[in-house]
Every structure is written in structure tokens, then in C-alpha cells.
Amino acid sequence: MNVYITYGTADFLKTIAEKNSSENMLLMQGQENAILVHETEGPTVFQAPHQYESIDQAGEIRNPGFAVLNNIAVTPEGRPLFENRFKNRAGKVENEPGFEAIRVLRPIESDTYVILTLWETEKAFNDWQQSASYSEAHKKRNTSAGIDTTSMFSRPSYVTTYFAVE
């Protein structure tokens, strides 16, 4: 599955989504910009997209209330270990109240993977972060068994959040 993301103003991206209403697209607004996510087996209609291949997924991209994009820059040498970690994840997030979907996205032309999670509400996401399931999924973080202690990352990761555009 291909996933394309483009950035811009909500008004501009809304016109693209409306012109391509038969496509599986999701429009979200952030603090500084908006994103339009296009999930398809084929090419995108975007002129300058960030292109990804979905290497793990659960749920459907619909119209959630809240999206979280964890952007993680990975070295070429670190890619196999990073991908293996996500392909073998526990999958506990899928059972959380308010969870809608997850996509683990491999970049096609950059080094930055995106872990996209979709939630009914921001509160549902925050509740998950405080849950036992979250603790279990991240129990190896900052330990010798955790991947975050290796040199597979080319720079610090960062998180962006978005809300549904009506």
C-alpha cells in the first residue's frame, strides 16, 4: 500500500480532496499547517508528495478526530532493525478505546519513517499514553534491549499532531 502526504493550507488541500472525492484521503489541520494523506495502491494525484510504503498497518484511514505522526529519522544501516521492531510489535494499541488506525510508513525518498496513529479524540490518545498497554509497548525504551539506545537514528525524532477538518 502506498501512502502519500502533502502539506499546505487547509483551504488549498480541501480543494484537492474535493476534486478527488473517490480517493481514500484524510485532511487534518495542525498548529502551523494542514496535511492531506492519500492511501492508494496506485499513484497519487498530489504534485509534490512525500511518498511512503506502508510496512505495517491496522484499522482504516477514515475521519478520526486526532492524528499523531511520530517522525523518526533512521540511518541506512539501521533500517532493517527498525523495521523488524515494528513488524514484530505487540499490537496492543489496536485494542485501546478510541483507537482508529496505525500505519508504519517507510520513506521512499528520505530517511524519515512516520508512525501514523489515528484516534477518535485527543483525549483517547492521551489516555493510551497513560495506560498499562503503552507502558508494556515501550518497556524496553532506554534499556540495553531497546532500539533507542543504538546509533540507528540520524537525528532526534519529533511528533506532529493534527485535528480533523470539517
Secondary structure, 3 states (H helix, E strand, C coil): CEEEEEEECHHHHHHHHHHCCCCEEEEEECCCCEEEEEEECCCCCCCCCEEEEEEEEEECCCCCCEEEEEEEEECCCCHHHHHHHHHCCCCHHHHCCCEEEEEEEEECCCCEEEEEEEECCHHHHHHHHCCHHHHHHCCCCCCCCCHHHCCCECCCCEEEEEEECC
